Amino acid sequence: MEPTFFGIGKAEWELYNSFSNWLSAIATLAAVLVSLHLARRAGKPRAKVSVGHRLIITLGDMRKPPEIIVFKIVNTGDRTIRVTNIGWSIGLWKKRHALQLFDEHQSSPMPIELSHGQEAQWFVLLDARDKPWLEYFANGMLKPNLWLSTKTIKAQFHTSVGEVFTTKPEPSLIKMLHEAGQCASKQQA
């Protein structure tokens, strides 16, 4: 007669124990995968980026306030990141890229190293040239398909390790670029 425990025979206990080995192996594999994922994610640089239109308001100045585009990055990761340049990417498949020049006197230096929590900003003056920046950019980068270009435009922050942080410009800036492109088209016609 076969011994039983809680009414279960030796053969059934061996069957149940074989499942426990399988469960243990699956749990070990899951733990390894999670730890690899966390280690890989911890080593990757992370940042919060934004690009938008701003006005510079000076106390007591009654003139029209200067308008600028602000590129801003904040390091949210644990690793130090080194930003080497800023720029634009436009298009879906055949992308066009451009580096953005900025006002060096009012902006953060470039390149710049940012540790956790540090931020940098770069200012593009809209009226610093003979032809306003919006019209210049719209004619040079957003043509011939203005609608598609304004839908696919992204600002880029390039780092020394090849990581590129991208963001869509704020809606007000996209609207301004679209309007500048339409005005430039009307003037050419």
N, CA, C and O of each residue as an XYZ file, in Angstrom:
756
protein
N       0.842     -1.166      0.000
C       0.000      0.000      0.000
C       0.896      1.241      0.000
O       1.901      1.309      0.707
N       0.490      2.228     -0.827
C       1.255      3.466     -0.995
C       0.924      4.438      0.126
O      -0.249      4.627      0.448
N       1.957      5.074      0.742
C       1.662      6.037      1.813
C       1.009      7.305      1.234
O       1.315      7.709      0.112
N       0.123      7.916      1.998
C      -0.561      9.142      1.567
C      -0.377     10.218      2.616
O      -0.141      9.949      3.794
N      -0.493     11.442      2.144
C      -0.427     12.601      3.035
C      -1.565     13.514      2.614
O      -1.606     13.940      1.460
N      -2.484     13.826      3.506
C      -3.710     14.571      3.212
C      -4.500     13.911      2.091
O      -5.184     14.588      1.323
N      -4.408     12.636      2.003
C      -5.161     11.890      1.011
C      -4.552     11.925     -0.379
O      -5.196     11.520     -1.347
N      -3.304     12.410     -0.496
C      -2.643     12.495     -1.791
C      -1.483     11.510     -1.784
O      -0.686     11.477     -0.847
N      -1.399     10.704     -2.846
C      -0.369      9.682     -2.933
C       0.971     10.255     -3.370
O       1.081     11.413     -3.773
N       2.007      9.382     -3.271
C       3.372      9.784     -3.595
C       3.495     10.241     -5.050
O       4.176     11.231     -5.318
N       2.873      9.568     -5.968
C       2.956      9.917     -7.396
C       2.362     11.312     -7.657
O       2.915     12.098     -8.426
N       1.226     11.602     -7.003
C       0.615     12.930     -7.178
C       1.503     14.030     -6.590
O       1.626     15.107     -7.174
N       2.129     13.758     -5.421
C       3.024     14.753     -4.821
C       4.210     15.037     -5.736
O       4.628     16.189     -5.853
N       4.751     14.035     -6.374
C       5.855     14.244     -7.310
C       5.423     15.094     -8.500
O       6.185     15.929     -8.988
N       4.185     14.873     -8.966
C       3.649     15.689    -10.063
C       3.532     17.160     -9.636
O       3.935     18.057    -10.377
N       2.985     17.399     -8.452
C       2.849     18.774     -7.964
C       4.210     19.440     -7.752
O       4.376     20.627     -8.031
N       5.169     18.677     -7.265
C       6.512     19.218     -7.039
C       7.199     19.588     -8.349
O       8.002     20.520     -8.378
N       6.901     18.881     -9.424
C       7.498     19.236    -10.719
C       6.993     20.608    -11.177
O       7.739     21.358    -11.807
N       5.745     20.943    -10.870
C       5.237     22.284    -11.206
C       5.950     23.364    -10.399
O       6.178     24.464    -10.903
N       6.295     23.066     -9.176
C       6.993     24.063     -8.355
C       8.363     24.382     -8.947
O       8.811     25.527     -8.875
N       9.024     23.406     -9.522
C      10.303     23.674    -10.190
C      10.105     24.591    -11.390
O      10.892     25.512    -11.608
N       9.058     24.341    -12.167
C       8.768     25.195    -13.330
C       8.455     26.628    -12.883
O       8.952     27.588    -13.473
N       7.649     26.764    -11.863
C       7.315     28.100    -11.353
C       8.565     28.810    -10.838
O       8.740     30.007    -11.068
N       9.408     28.100    -10.162
C      10.646     28.686     -9.658
C      11.535     29.158    -10.807
O      12.121     30.237    -10.723
N      11.645     28.370    -11.877
C      12.453     28.754    -13.039
C      11.873     29.992    -13.730
O      12.624     30.879    -14.135
N      10.554     30.057    -13.867
C       9.898     31.216    -14.504
C      10.100     32.468    -13.655
O      10.384     33.538    -14.195
N       9.961     32.351    -12.352
C      10.152     33.503    -11.458
C      11.604     33.993    -11.512
O      11.852     35.198    -11.485
N      12.563     33.060    -11.589
C      13.977     33.446    -11.694
C      14.239     34.194    -12.993
O      14.928     35.214    -12.997
N      13.691     33.688    -14.097
C      13.841     34.346    -15.392
C      13.224     35.746    -15.365
O      13.818     36.695    -15.876
N      12.033     35.879    -14.770
C      11.384     37.188    -14.676
C      12.226     38.156    -13.848
O      12.350     39.327    -14.207
N      12.795     37.691    -12.763
C      13.634     38.553    -11.920
C      14.879     39.018    -12.674
O      15.281     40.175    -12.551
N      15.488     38.129    -13.449
C      16.667     38.503    -14.238
C      16.287     39.543    -15.291
O      17.002     40.528    -15.471
N      15.173     39.334    -15.983
C      14.738     40.290    -17.016
C      14.431     41.670    -16.424
O      14.805     42.690    -17.002
N      13.764     41.702    -15.294
C      13.453     42.983    -14.642
C      14.734     43.685    -14.199
O      14.866     44.896    -14.377
N      15.673     42.946    -13.630
C      16.919     43.583    -13.177
C      17.729     44.097    -14.369
O      18.339     45.162    -14.274
N      17.751     43.363    -15.492
C      18.439     43.852    -16.690
C      17.775     45.114    -17.234
O      18.454     46.056    -17.643
N      16.454     45.124    -17.235
C      15.717     46.304    -17.707
C      16.026     47.520    -16.826
O      16.281     48.610    -17.338
N      16.004     47.336    -15.524
C      16.279     48.452    -14.606
C      17.720     48.938    -14.735
O      17.973     50.142    -14.687
N      18.654     48.022    -14.896
C      20.058     48.420    -15.047
C      20.262     49.180    -16.354
O      21.008     50.158    -16.392
N      19.613     48.743    -17.412
C      19.748     49.420    -18.706
C      19.105     50.806    -18.665
O      19.655     51.771    -19.194
N      17.936     50.893    -18.032
C      17.233     52.168    -17.942
C      17.988     53.160    -17.061
O      18.008     54.355    -17.356
N      18.598     52.685    -16.002
C      19.328     53.576    -15.090
C      20.547     54.175    -15.775
O      20.955     55.288    -15.445
N      21.133     53.456    -16.722
C      22.321     53.943    -17.402
C      22.025     54.880    -18.551
O      22.945     55.489    -19.098
N      20.772     55.013    -18.932
C      20.412     55.844    -20.079
C      20.174     57.289    -19.629
O      19.504     57.527    -18.624
N      20.729     58.260    -20.382
C      20.478     59.656    -20.003
C      19.010     60.017    -20.189
O      18.358     59.542    -21.119
N      18.495     60.860    -19.297
C      17.100     61.306    -19.389
C      17.060     62.813    -19.165
O      17.824     63.370    -18.377
N      16.149     63.445    -19.883
C      16.003     64.895    -19.741
C      14.600     65.310    -20.133
O      13.923     64.629    -20.903
N      14.177     66.437    -19.593
C      12.907     67.048    -19.978
C      13.269     68.254    -20.843
O      14.056     69.105    -20.429
N      12.692     68.326    -22.042
C      13.040     69.388    -22.981
C      11.777     70.128    -23.427
O      10.683     69.565    -23.449
N      11.956     71.401    -23.782
C      10.843     72.198    -24.298
C      11.381     73.296    -25.212
O      12.532     73.716    -25.093
N      10.526     73.748    -26.122
C      10.845     74.854    -27.017
C       9.582     75.680    -27.171
O       8.517     75.153    -27.493
N       9.709     76.990    -26.936
C       8.535     77.843    -27.048
C       8.869     79.298    -27.267
O      10.020     79.721    -27.166
N       7.829     80.052    -27.570
C       7.913     81.498    -27.820
C       7.736     82.235    -26.500
O       6.867     81.890    -25.699
N       8.573     83.262    -26.276
C       8.484     84.048    -25.046
C       8.683     85.529    -25.374
O       9.253     85.889    -26.403
N       8.196     86.367    -24.470
C       8.436     87.809    -24.516
C       9.355     88.156    -23.354
O       9.234     87.580    -22.272
N      10.279     89.099    -23.572
C      11.146     89.560    -22.484
C      10.565     90.875    -21.972
O      10.631     91.900    -22.651
N      10.004     90.835    -20.783
C       9.372     92.002    -20.175
C      10.372     92.667    -19.232
O      10.881     92.024    -18.313
N      10.650     93.933    -19.452
C      11.567     94.689    -18.606
C      10.766     95.742    -17.849
O       9.983     96.479    -18.447
N      10.961     95.811    -16.550
C      10.247     96.749    -15.696
C      10.509     98.186    -16.141
O      11.663     98.599    -16.254
N       9.458     98.939    -16.391
C       9.569    100.344    -16.752
C       9.808    100.596    -18.241
O       9.782    101.750    -18.668
N      10.039     99.561    -19.037
C      10.282     99.740    -20.475
C       8.945     99.784    -21.198
O       8.177     98.824    -21.134
N       8.656    100.884    -21.882
C       7.373    101.074    -22.551
C       7.391    100.615    -24.011
O       6.358    100.625    -24.679
N       8.555    100.216    -24.498
C       8.639     99.758    -25.886
C       8.042     98.355    -26.019
O       7.764     97.675    -25.031
N       7.858     97.951    -27.272
C       7.385     96.599    -27.552
C       8.434     95.614    -27.028
O       9.615     95.752    -27.346
N       8.019     94.610    -26.219
C       9.004     93.683    -25.651
C       9.633     92.801    -26.738
O       8.952     92.375    -27.671
N      10.929     92.534    -26.609
C      11.578     91.638    -27.564
C      10.983     90.227    -27.497
O      10.605     89.750    -26.427
N      10.910     89.576    -28.652
C      10.387     88.213    -28.722
C      11.538     87.245    -28.955
O      12.465     87.526    -29.715
N      11.460     86.096    -28.284
C      12.517     85.091    -28.417
C      11.900     83.696    -28.504
O      10.743     83.477    -28.146
N      12.708     82.776    -28.989
C      12.404     81.346    -28.913
C      13.356     80.789    -27.858
O      14.556     81.061    -27.899
N      12.828     80.013    -26.918
C      13.652     79.454    -25.840
C      13.712     77.937    -25.979
O      12.684     77.260    -25.972
N      14.933     77.412    -26.107
C      15.206     75.981    -26.035
C      15.614     75.709    -24.592
O      16.550     76.334    -24.093
N      14.923     74.779    -23.904
C      15.237     74.507    -22.496
C      15.374     73.000    -22.275
O      14.574     72.211    -22.778
N      16.407     72.614    -21.510
C      16.629     71.215    -21.152
C      16.923     71.124    -19.666
O      17.666     71.939    -19.119
N      16.329     70.118    -19.012
C      16.587     69.837    -17.602
C      16.992     68.367    -17.503
O      16.269     67.490    -17.975
N      18.129     68.101    -16.899
C      18.587     66.727    -16.732
C      17.782     66.066    -15.618
O      17.893     66.457    -14.456
N      16.970     65.063    -15.967
C      16.158     64.350    -14.979
C      16.737     62.981    -14.646
O      16.178     62.252    -13.826
N      17.849     62.630    -15.272
C      18.474     61.333    -15.027
C      19.568     61.423    -13.973
O      19.875     62.495    -13.452
N      20.137     60.279    -13.681
C      21.203     60.220    -12.684
C      22.576     60.462    -13.288
O      23.528     60.776    -12.573
N      22.681     60.317    -14.602
C      23.970     60.506    -15.292
C      24.118     61.948    -15.758
O      23.133     62.609    -16.083
N      25.345     62.423    -15.787
C      25.636     63.739    -16.346
C      25.485     63.660    -17.857
O      25.918     62.693    -18.484
N      24.866     64.688    -18.440
C      24.769     64.739    -19.899
C      25.502     65.977    -20.398
O      25.561     66.999    -19.713
N      26.054     65.871    -21.590
C      26.785     66.980    -22.210
C      26.053     67.343    -23.494
O      26.075     66.582    -24.461
N      25.404     68.505    -23.505
C      24.678     68.975    -24.677
C      25.673     69.667    -25.602
O      26.388     70.576    -25.181
N      25.718     69.233    -26.872
C      26.700     69.768    -27.816
C      26.097     70.723    -28.833
O      26.795     71.608    -29.327
N      24.811     70.566    -29.161
C      24.149     71.529    -30.043
C      22.646     71.331    -30.007
O      22.138     70.318    -29.526
N      21.943     72.341    -30.536
C      20.485     72.291    -30.631
C      20.110     72.472    -32.096
O      20.890     73.005    -32.886
N      18.921     72.027    -32.447
C      18.522     72.162    -33.839
C      17.101     71.722    -34.080
O      16.283     71.652    -33.163
N      16.823     71.423    -35.345
C      15.479     71.087    -35.808
C      15.511     69.844    -36.683
O      16.514     69.551    -37.334
N      14.400     69.119    -36.689
C      14.180     68.003    -37.590
C      12.776     68.178    -38.165
O      11.819     68.420    -37.428
N      12.663     68.054    -39.487
C      11.373     68.252    -40.150
C      11.172     67.136    -41.162
O      12.086     66.804    -41.917
N       9.974     66.556    -41.180
C       9.630     65.548    -42.174
C       9.336     64.201    -41.552
O       9.630     63.948    -40.384
N       8.736     63.328    -42.386
C       8.421     61.976    -41.934
C       9.489     60.980    -42.370
O      10.140     60.362    -41.527
N       9.677     60.818    -43.680
C      10.637     59.829    -44.168
C      11.928     60.499    -44.608
O      13.010     60.117    -44.161
N      11.823     61.489    -45.475
C      13.010     62.228    -45.908
C      13.139     63.447    -44.996
O      12.679     64.540    -45.324
N      13.762     63.238    -43.870
C      13.870     64.315    -42.879
C      14.929     65.328    -43.291
O      15.949     64.991    -43.892
N      14.649     66.580    -42.946
C      15.633     67.653    -43.099
C      16.043     68.074    -41.696
O      15.223     68.126    -40.779
N      17.316     68.370    -41.551
C      17.857     68.749    -40.240
C      18.556     70.097    -40.352
O      19.116     70.441    -41.393
N      18.513     70.846    -39.266
C      19.201     72.139    -39.218
C      19.718     72.371    -37.803
O      19.046     72.045    -36.823
N      20.914     72.936    -37.708
C      21.428     73.382    -36.419
C      20.906     74.782    -36.168
O      20.746     75.562    -37.106
N      20.641     75.108    -34.921
C      20.105     76.414    -34.582
C      21.180     77.268    -33.924
O      21.774     76.863    -32.924
N      21.431     78.450    -34.482
C      22.312     79.421    -33.837
C      21.492     80.167    -32.795
O      20.271     80.260    -32.917
N      22.154     80.698    -31.772
C      21.451     81.346    -30.667
C      22.266     82.527    -30.184
O      23.425     82.692    -30.563
N      21.647     83.356    -29.336
C      22.313     84.519    -28.760
C      23.267     84.032    -27.666
O      22.830     83.602    -26.598
N      24.553     84.103    -27.938
C      25.555     83.572    -27.005
C      25.690     84.394    -25.731
O      26.154     83.875    -24.715
N      25.296     85.664    -25.760
C      25.460     86.533    -24.591
C      24.431     86.246    -23.515
O      24.733     86.365    -22.328
N      23.217     85.870    -23.908
C      22.143     85.653    -22.934
C      21.879     84.169    -22.660
O      21.161     83.838    -21.717
N      22.437     83.292    -23.456
C      22.155     81.862    -23.360
C      23.210     81.132    -22.538
O      24.258     81.686    -22.205
N      22.908     79.884    -22.220
C      23.886     79.009    -21.573
C      25.016     78.734    -22.557
O      24.803     78.785    -23.768
N      26.214     78.443    -22.053
C      27.318     78.128    -22.977
C      27.056     76.802    -23.694
O      26.254     75.977    -23.256
N      27.758     76.633    -24.803
C      27.616     75.396    -25.573
C      29.004     74.952    -25.985
O      29.729     75.764    -26.559
N      29.424     73.741    -25.739
C      28.699     72.659    -25.066
C      28.611     72.900    -23.558
O      29.347     73.708    -22.993
N      27.691     72.177    -22.931
C      27.499     72.323    -21.489
C      27.221     70.962    -20.872
O      26.523     70.129    -21.448
N      27.784     70.757    -19.687
C      27.527     69.524    -18.941
C      26.501     69.813    -17.858
O      26.605     70.791    -17.118
N      25.496     68.926    -17.785
C      24.416     69.090    -16.816
C      24.329     67.841    -15.945
O      24.141     66.736    -16.454
N      24.466     68.017    -14.640
C      24.253     66.890    -13.732
C      22.774     66.883    -13.338
O      22.008     67.752    -13.755
N      22.390     65.910    -12.545
C      20.983     65.743    -12.184
C      20.366     67.047    -11.659
O      20.913     67.674    -10.751
N      19.242     67.443    -12.227
C      18.507     68.622    -11.772
C      18.962     69.934    -12.377
O      18.272     70.942    -12.227
N      20.098     69.957    -13.058
C      20.563     71.210    -13.651
C      19.853     71.439    -14.986
O      19.409     70.498    -15.645
N      19.758     72.723    -15.368
C      19.088     73.085    -16.615
C      19.933     74.063    -17.412
O      20.837     74.713    -16.887
N      19.610     74.148    -18.701
C      20.265     75.104    -19.590
C      19.202     75.651    -20.537
O      18.229     74.969    -20.861
N      19.405     76.907    -20.981
C      18.474     77.553    -21.900
C      19.246     78.296    -22.970
O      20.300     78.877    -22.710
N      18.699     78.267    -24.192
C      19.295     78.996    -25.298
C      18.217     79.857    -25.929
O      17.106     79.394    -26.184
N      18.562     81.135    -26.181
C      17.605     82.113    -26.696
C      17.900     82.440    -28.151
O      19.034     82.747    -28.520
N      16.860     82.368    -28.963
C      16.945     82.755    -30.369
C      16.138     84.038    -30.505
O      14.918     84.031    -30.337
N      16.825     85.149    -30.813
C      16.145     86.440    -30.954
C      15.413     86.478    -32.290
O      16.000     86.188    -33.332
N      14.135     86.834    -32.258
C      13.348     86.811    -33.489
C      13.617     88.006    -34.398
O      13.428     87.906    -35.611
N      14.052     89.124    -33.843
C      14.271     90.329    -34.656
C      15.738     90.732    -34.717
O      16.037     91.915    -34.875
N      16.654     89.789    -34.597
C      18.069     90.134    -34.553
C      18.715     90.211    -35.927
O      19.902     90.522    -36.022
N      17.983     89.943    -36.982
C      18.553     89.945    -38.322
C      17.768     90.888    -39.231
O      16.724     91.416    -38.849
N      18.294     91.088    -40.443
C      17.611     91.951    -41.406
C      16.225     91.396    -41.731
O      15.247     92.142    -41.792
N      16.152     90.092    -41.937
C      14.876     89.432    -42.202
C      14.472     88.722    -40.906
O      15.276     87.972    -40.352
N      13.251     88.937    -40.409
C      12.852     88.296    -39.147
C      13.052     86.772    -39.195
O      12.853     86.138    -40.231
N      13.447     86.207    -38.055
C      13.779     84.791    -37.972
C      12.632     83.907    -38.446
O      12.865     82.946    -39.180
N      11.393     84.212    -38.042
C      10.265     83.358    -38.407
C      10.139     83.229    -39.926
O       9.972     82.124    -40.442
N      10.218     84.349    -40.638
C      10.109     84.308    -42.103
C      11.310     83.582    -42.711
O      11.155     82.773    -43.625
N      12.484     83.870    -42.207
C      13.703     83.235    -42.701
C      13.622     81.715    -42.542
O      13.927     80.970    -43.473
N      13.214     81.267    -41.370
C      13.110     79.836    -41.090
C      12.003     79.190    -41.916
O      12.185     78.097    -42.451
N      10.852     79.864    -42.022
C       9.738     79.319    -42.799
C      10.123     79.150    -44.262
O       9.800     78.131    -44.872
N      10.814     80.143    -44.836
C      11.240     80.038    -46.238
C      12.316     78.983    -46.439
O      12.303     78.265    -47.439
N      13.236     78.884    -45.509
C      14.358     77.978    -45.682
C      14.076     76.530    -45.311
O      14.640     75.622    -45.922
N      13.214     76.291    -44.322
C      13.022     74.928    -43.823
C      11.614     74.367    -44.009
O      11.453     73.153    -44.138
N      10.609     75.212    -44.026
C       9.241     74.695    -44.038
C       8.644     74.552    -45.435
O       7.572     73.965    -45.589
N       9.314     75.075    -46.442
C       8.811     74.976    -47.810
C       9.293     73.674    -48.416
O      10.325     73.187    -47.953
N       8.676     73.075    -49.374
C       7.513     73.501    -50.131
C       6.190     73.105    -49.480
O       5.161     73.704    -49.794
N       6.181     72.109    -48.577
C       4.922     71.662    -47.992
C       4.789     72.207    -46.570
O       5.165     71.544    -45.604
N       4.258     73.405    -46.455
C       4.155     74.107    -45.174
C       3.331     73.321    -44.165
O       3.725     73.200    -43.005
N       2.193     72.785    -44.592
C       1.296     72.074    -43.677
C       1.999     70.860    -43.074
O       1.998     70.693    -41.855
N       2.600     70.010    -43.909
C       3.277     68.815    -43.418
C       4.482     69.181    -42.550
O       4.737     68.536    -41.533
N       5.209     70.200    -42.944
C       6.393     70.614    -42.175
C       6.018     71.078    -40.775
O       6.702     70.738    -39.810
N       4.942     71.850    -40.650
C       4.548     72.317    -39.313
C       3.953     71.186    -38.478
O       3.945     71.271    -37.250
N       3.459     70.135    -39.116
C       2.943     68.976    -38.363
C       4.072     68.064    -37.881
O       3.915     67.372    -36.875
N       5.204     68.053    -38.583
C       6.274     67.108    -38.250
C       7.509     67.761    -37.627
O       8.491     67.073    -37.348
N       7.474     69.064    -37.408
C       8.663     69.746    -36.877
C       8.947     69.309    -35.443
O       8.038     69.190    -34.621
N      10.220     69.075    -35.163
C      10.682     68.706    -33.826
C      11.952     69.485    -33.513
O      12.807     69.675    -34.378
N      12.062     69.927    -32.280
C      13.305     70.539    -31.808
C      14.176     69.417    -31.262
O      13.672     68.448    -30.694
N      15.489     69.553    -31.438
C      16.413     68.511    -31.010
C      17.519     69.078    -30.137
O      18.006     70.188    -30.351
N      17.901     68.279    -29.145
C      19.015     68.591    -28.255
C      19.990     67.419    -28.387
O      19.686     66.311    -27.945
N      21.154     67.652    -28.988
C      22.130     66.600    -29.244
C      23.138     66.527    -28.101
O      23.569     67.551    -27.570
N      23.509     65.292    -27.729
C      24.491     65.091    -26.666
C      25.767     64.475    -27.225
O      25.793     63.980    -28.352
N      26.802     64.512    -26.434
C      28.112     64.009    -26.868
C      28.141     62.490    -27.013
O      29.029     61.966    -27.685
N      27.202     61.767    -26.407
C      27.185     60.307    -26.511
C      26.210     59.822    -27.588
O      25.924     58.628    -27.681
N      25.705     60.750    -28.393
C      24.824     60.376    -29.487
C      23.347     60.330    -29.136
O      22.517     60.076    -30.009
N      23.009     60.565    -27.901
C      21.602     60.604    -27.500
C      21.010     61.930    -27.982
O      21.613     62.988    -27.802
N      19.834     61.863    -28.593
C      19.166     63.066    -29.080
C      17.806     63.155    -28.396
O      16.973     62.259    -28.530
N      17.593     64.241    -27.664
C      16.299     64.484    -27.034
C      15.477     65.338    -27.987
O      15.949     66.372    -28.461
N      14.256     64.914    -28.271
C      13.407     65.663    -29.196
C      12.109     66.063    -28.509
O      11.649     65.411    -27.571
N      11.534     67.150    -29.002
C      10.246     67.601    -28.500
C       9.524     68.371    -29.591
O      10.151     68.965    -30.469
N       8.237     68.354    -29.528
C       7.410     69.155    -30.428
C       7.390     70.575    -29.852
O       7.224     70.746    -28.645
N       7.557     71.587    -30.700
C       7.463     72.959    -30.182
C       6.066     73.233    -29.621
O       5.097     72.564    -29.980
N       5.983     74.212    -28.750
C       4.689     74.582    -28.182
C       3.740     75.008    -29.296
O       4.186     75.559    -30.302
N       2.425     74.762    -29.136
C       1.453     75.088    -30.187
C       1.506     76.542    -30.668
O       1.309     76.808    -31.853
N       1.767     77.473    -29.763
C       1.821     78.884    -30.180
C       2.975     79.129    -31.152
O       2.836     79.925    -32.080
N       4.101     78.463    -30.956
C       5.241     78.612    -31.854
C       4.947     77.965    -33.209
O       5.302     78.517    -34.250
N       4.312     76.819    -33.200
C       3.943     76.160    -34.459
C       2.994     77.054    -35.254
O       3.124     77.179    -36.472
N       2.051     77.667    -34.568
C       1.108     78.582    -35.232
C       1.860     79.773    -35.840
O       1.581     80.176    -36.970
N       2.804     80.326    -35.094
C       3.586     81.458    -35.603
C       4.393     81.058    -36.837
O       4.474     81.826    -37.796
N       4.988     79.869    -36.825
C       5.759     79.392    -37.977
C       4.859     79.192    -39.192
O       5.231     79.538    -40.313
N       3.683     78.637    -38.964
C       2.738     78.415    -40.064
C       2.296     79.754    -40.674
O       2.251     79.901    -41.896
N       1.975     80.715    -39.822
C       1.561     82.031    -40.313
C       2.697     82.730    -41.057
O       2.458     83.381    -42.074
N       3.926     82.603    -40.564
C       5.076     83.215    -41.246
C       5.273     82.583    -42.619
O       5.603     83.282    -43.577
N       5.073     81.276    -42.726
C       5.181     80.599    -44.013
C       4.102     81.026    -44.978
O       4.360     81.172    -46.173
N       2.893     81.228    -44.479
C       1.800     81.692    -45.344
C       2.049     83.118    -45.818
O       1.812     83.428    -46.985
N       2.519     83.984    -44.938
C       2.828     85.370    -45.327
C       3.922     85.408    -46.382
O       3.846     86.174    -47.343
N       4.938     84.579    -46.196
C       6.047     84.539    -47.162
C       5.544     84.046    -48.516
O       6.011     84.520    -49.552
N       4.602     83.103    -48.527
C       4.054     82.614    -49.791
C       3.253     83.698    -50.509
O       3.323     83.826    -51.731
N       2.494     84.473    -49.740
C       1.693     85.565    -50.322
C       2.578     86.655    -50.899
O       2.267     87.235    -51.939
N       3.705     86.937    -50.207
C       4.609     87.984    -50.691
C       5.312     87.552    -51.968
O       5.607     88.382    -52.828
N       5.580     86.266    -52.097
C       6.251     85.764    -53.298
C       5.299     85.713    -54.497
O       5.734     85.807    -55.645
N       4.007     85.564    -54.225
C       3.012     85.430    -55.310
C       2.676     86.752    -55.943
O       1.861     86.806    -56.864
